[in-house]
Amino acid sequence: MAAAPKIQLDVVTPEKLVYSEQVDLIEGPAIDGLIGILPDHAPLVTAMQIGVVRVVKDGEETQIAISDGFMEVQPDRINLVVRTAELPEEIDVDRAKSARDRAEEKLEKDHDNIDFAKAEASYDRALARLKAAGHHDHGYDRL
């Protein structure tokens, strides 16, 4: 029996190659909503937003916290190029919780003196990091 087809996934930031494996599928937060990619997918390019990319490889799931960027898909390859990407074991959970709490406080209190988009992005990045790290706390339904 032939092995199930795989697709090469490379997750790249300006600093480094974060993840590079042959995978079964990925799901991620495209600008127009959640997108799933399997081997032999039609070519496409899409913008990505802050959130979590779910990667399945040989029945094992990994979640990668990403910020904005883009994804290029070819039938045998996915290039995910984002500003930041973190694997679960790289995430400092206490730091992410502090960032979430600071952003939440800014969003709730000081509407006149903040850059709302920047505070909201900071909040979303913190939630993505916590979700990828497996910390199921409030607010994940946003991602």
GIUR-V553852 format. One record per backbone hydrogen bond with DSSP energy under -1.0 kcal/mol. NH is the residue of the N-H (numbers start at 1). CO is the residue of the C=O. E is the energy in kcal/mol with one decimal. If there is no record, write none. Layout:
nh=<NH/NH>
co=<CO/CO>
e=<E/E>
This chain:
nh=<7/8/9/10/11/12/13/18/19/21/23/24/25/26/27/28/30/30/31/33/35/37/40/41/44/46/48/49/51/53/54/55/56/57/60/62/64/65/66/67/69/70/71/72/73/74/77/78/79/80/81/82/83/86/90/91/93/96/97/98/99/100/101/102/103/104/105/106/107/108/109/111/116/119/120/121/122/123/124/125/126/127/128/129/130/131/132/133/134/135/137/142/143>
co=<23/76/21/78/19/80/16/11/11/9/7/56/56/37/54/35/28/33/47/30/28/26/75/38/73/71/69/29/66/64/27/62/25/60/57/55/53/86/51/84/48/81/46/79/44/77/74/8/72/10/70/12/68/65/87/88/91/92/93/94/95/96/97/98/99/100/101/102/103/104/105/109/114/115/116/117/118/119/120/121/122/123/124/125/126/127/128/129/131/130/135/139/140>
e=<-2.4/-1.8/-3.2/-2.6/-2.8/-3.1/-2.8/-2.5/-1.4/-1.8/-3.1/-2.8/-1.4/-1.9/-2.2/-2.5/-1.5/-1.3/-2.6/-1.9/-2.8/-2.9/-2.9/-1.0/-1.7/-2.2/-2.7/-3.0/-2.0/-2.9/-2.8/-3.2/-2.5/-2.8/-2.2/-2.6/-2.6/-2.2/-2.9/-2.0/-1.5/-2.9/-2.8/-2.8/-3.3/-3.2/-1.0/-3.1/-2.9/-3.1/-2.7/-2.5/-2.4/-2.4/-1.9/-1.2/-1.0/-2.4/-2.6/-2.2/-2.4/-2.4/-2.6/-2.5/-2.4/-2.7/-2.3/-2.2/-2.5/-1.9/-2.4/-1.1/-1.1/-2.4/-2.7/-2.3/-2.2/-2.2/-2.6/-2.5/-2.1/-2.3/-2.4/-2.3/-2.3/-2.7/-2.7/-1.8/-1.5/-2.7/-1.3/-1.8/-1.6>
